[in-house]
Amino acid sequence: MENRRPLIAGNWKMHKSILESVEFVNQLLPLVADSLVDIMIAPPFTSLFAVSEIIKDSNVDLGAQNLFWEKNGAFTGEISPLMLLSAGCRYVIIGHSERRQYFGETDETVNKKINAAMEAGLIPIFCIGETESQREEGKTFSVLDKQIKMGLEGLTLKEDRMLVIAYEPVWAIGTGKTALPGQVQEVHLYLRNLLEKTSGKRHAAAIRILYGGSVKPDNISELMALPDVDGALVGGASLNADTFSKIIHF
Ligand code: PGA
């Protein structure tokens, strides 16, 4: 891997109360204080500020799981990029397959969210991935192609580190079925070549591409050994401090 510092990111999804979140970070921080990789956790909105107060001087960064692209206004139930910044976030997960599947997110809304995040100075973790039937029908690459091109449309990258891609095959999320190392490397290399076209060679070489989908302590090292895998987006296994710390120390 070129000069790409690994990022291990935890997506808590809709888990943990404020108290449980605080307890988790108090357990995690001493376990990972020696780590040389970038670490991010994305608790639910309600826990962001409390967690940020505890981790602000640590080597763990904060992320949100979604945002809305407007700065403010009559958008009941939504959260703006500036609100996330004020809660202490540095990253934001955008276009997770669960949001596409259950909350009507499309490549167009994902594009608006990525733009808004970057404009505010948040680092988007842009999620893409094919479903099981799309893979079986041989559509994996055309699906990813469309997601990347539409998601990044009109976007000029100022800094390489301001964008992270997460490849999460939908059939591997929460199922215990991890993609095989060969399948993962094939897709990551394809994505890197595609990024060369959308964002230029230099950015493509520097953008971190994470793998997500049933990442566990016992499969992280073989995934991280792949040349185009620059980290992981971890769901279920990020909810326990010991387990997540094992993944961070791959
Ligand atoms: P999982 O989820 O690790 O529980 O499969 C990954 C994700 O959805 O980001």
Boltz pocket constraint, residues with backbone or C-beta under 6 A from the ligand:
constraints:
  - pocket:
      binder: B
      contacts: [[A, 11], [A, 168], [A, 172], [A, 173], [A, 174], [A, 175], [A, 176], [A, 212], [A, 213], [A, 214], [A, 215], [A, 233], [A, 234], [A, 235], [A, 236], [A, 237]]
      max_distance: 6.0
